[in-house]
């Protein structure tokens, strides 16, 4: 199975979160961590991966997810949908 990655902007992120399927995801890469966002049937799972390990956060809505992600997105972040 193969998948395609597509770079997206921060402005596209919220729209894509609204329509994210369970077999799709979003990755945010920056200097300190890698953030992976997936969606289950009922909530969003956000994995913040650092050198010290993974932190898992769960949010129930796009707004809650965006509020968390805004703390990790900076001008040099690369955002990719897959």
C-alpha positions as a Python dict, from the first residue, in 0.01 Angstrom:
ca = {
    (1, 'X'): (0, 0, 0),
    (2, 'X'): (131, 342, -87),
    (3, 'X'): (18, 685, 13),
    (4, 'X'): (85, 1031, -116),
    (5, 'X'): (211, 1316, 90),
    (6, 'X'): (107, 1670, 12),
    (7, 'X'): (247, 1984, 169),
    (8, 'X'): (-26, 2208, 303),
    (9, 'X'): (-38, 2551, 461),
    (10, 'X'): (-148, 2635, 812),
    (11, 'X'): (-458, 2794, 659),
    (12, 'X'): (-552, 2464, 489),
    (13, 'X'): (-499, 2265, 807),
    (14, 'X'): (-832, 2344, 974),
    (15, 'X'): (-1031, 2263, 659),
    (16, 'X'): (-851, 1930, 619),
    (17, 'X'): (-911, 1839, 983),
    (18, 'X'): (-1285, 1876, 921),
    (19, 'X'): (-1278, 1613, 647),
    (20, 'X'): (-1005, 1380, 776),
    (21, 'X'): (-1082, 1010, 723),
    (22, 'X'): (-963, 738, 958),
    (23, 'X'): (-703, 622, 704),
    (24, 'X'): (-558, 972, 655),
    (25, 'X'): (-337, 1186, 871),
    (26, 'X'): (-146, 1508, 910),
    (27, 'X'): (216, 1548, 1014),
    (28, 'X'): (375, 1867, 1143),
    (29, 'X'): (754, 1876, 1153),
    (30, 'X'): (955, 2141, 1329),
    (31, 'X'): (1292, 2172, 1503),
    (32, 'X'): (1188, 2017, 1834),
    (33, 'X'): (917, 1765, 1757),
    (34, 'X'): (704, 1580, 1506),
    (35, 'X'): (329, 1595, 1552),
    (36, 'X'): (97, 1334, 1402),
    (37, 'X'): (-279, 1390, 1384),
    (38, 'X'): (-529, 1115, 1308),
    (39, 'X'): (-903, 1087, 1355),
    (40, 'X'): (-1100, 799, 1497),
    (41, 'X'): (-1478, 771, 1476),
    (42, 'X'): (-1527, 1000, 1776),
    (43, 'X'): (-1216, 1209, 1837),
    (44, 'X'): (-880, 1332, 1718),
    (45, 'X'): (-558, 1169, 1835),
    (46, 'X'): (-252, 1396, 1845),
    (47, 'X'): (88, 1230, 1897),
    (48, 'X'): (363, 1476, 1988),
    (49, 'X'): (690, 1294, 1932),
    (50, 'X'): (1004, 1435, 2093),
    (51, 'X'): (1349, 1293, 2166),
    (52, 'X'): (1226, 1211, 2516),
    (53, 'X'): (928, 1010, 2393),
    (54, 'X'): (570, 1041, 2272),
    (55, 'X'): (287, 1237, 2431),
    (56, 'X'): (-66, 1148, 2326),
    (57, 'X'): (-349, 1401, 2344),
    (58, 'X'): (-712, 1351, 2251),
    (59, 'X'): (-953, 1621, 2140),
    (60, 'X'): (-1322, 1604, 2051),
    (61, 'X'): (-1346, 1881, 1792),
    (62, 'X'): (-1153, 2063, 1523),
    (63, 'X'): (-1146, 2379, 1736),
    (64, 'X'): (-994, 2195, 2033),
    (65, 'X'): (-741, 2028, 1804),
    (66, 'X'): (-642, 2356, 1638),
    (67, 'X'): (-600, 2524, 1978),
    (68, 'X'): (-348, 2257, 2075),
    (69, 'X'): (-168, 2253, 1740),
    (70, 'X'): (-122, 2632, 1735),
    (71, 'X'): (125, 2589, 2022),
    (72, 'X'): (350, 2380, 1797),
    (73, 'X'): (323, 2548, 1457),
    (74, 'X'): (581, 2812, 1374),
    (75, 'X'): (695, 2979, 1050),
    (76, 'X'): (950, 2703, 980),
    (77, 'X'): (708, 2414, 1043),
    (78, 'X'): (637, 2182, 754),
    (79, 'X'): (278, 2056, 744),
    (80, 'X'): (199, 1750, 536),
    (81, 'X'): (-122, 1558, 474),
    (82, 'X'): (-105, 1189, 395),
}
